[in-house]
Amino acid sequence: MARHRYEIRLRGRLTPTMASEFEQLELNTTTAPVDTLLEGAVDDGAALHGLLRRIEALGLELVEVRRMADDPSNAAATATASRVDGL
């Protein structure tokens, strides 16, 4: 499987300790709603599932997982998203 960029949205802000669990990803926060965005390249499907398991193990609320387009200049137009409800 090819390496793809992902954006993972979590509810709330991460503490510095929790943020250190995701050092390989860029971390940003939004103010309304207060969410944390993890963004970066993921090697393959197994690595993505590992990230999702780590999020679950830390008790974080997953809001959305979005695979970004390979071409950064066209990412917003062609991104595919999965909304997560009830987690």
N, C-alpha and C positions, 0 to 999 in steps of 0.2 A: 504494500500500500504506500502511496506517495505521502510525503510530508505536507501537511496543510496548516494554514493559520486558523485559529479558533478564537472566538470571543465568548467567554463564560461569564454570565451575570449572576452575582450572588446578592441576596438581600442583606442590607446593612453594611457596616464598615468592619474590616478585619483588624484585629489587634496586631501589633508588630510580631508577636509570636506566631499567630496564625498565618500572617502574610509571609513569614519565612518558609512556610511549607510549600510555597509556590514561587520560589526564587527564579525559576527558569522562565516565568511569564512576567509580562509588564502588568503593573497593578495601577488602576485609576479608580477614582470614586466619583459618583454623581451626587448632587444635592437634593434633587426632587425627582423621583423618590431617592432615598439614601440607599445606594447600591454600590457594590464593588465590581469592577470589570477586570477580569483577568484576560490578557490577550497575548498570544504568541504562537509559535510553531510547535506542532505536536507531531512526533515521528510517525505514528501509525494508530490504528484502531485500538490496539492493546494499551498504548500509552494514554489515549483519551479515556478509556475505561478506568485506567489506574487513577487518573486525575479525578474522575467522577466518584470513584470509591473513596478517595482521600477526602473529598468534599463531604460526602455522607458520613464518614467516620468522625469528622470534626464537628458534626452537627450543624453544618451550614445549610441555609436554605437556597437551593438552586432555583433560579428564575428562568434562565434561558441559556441555551448552547447554540452558537452560530458558527458555521464554517464559512470563513471569508473566502472571497474569490482569490485565485492565485495572482491576479494582476492587481496590485495595491491601488492603482488609479481608478479601478472599476469596482472596488470592493462593496461599496454601498448599494450599487445597482444590482449586483448579482449574488449577494450573500443569501445563503439558505439558513433558515432559523427553525429551531424547535422550542416552543414554549413549554414550560414544565408547570403543570398545575397540580396542587394537592400534595406537594412534597414538603 
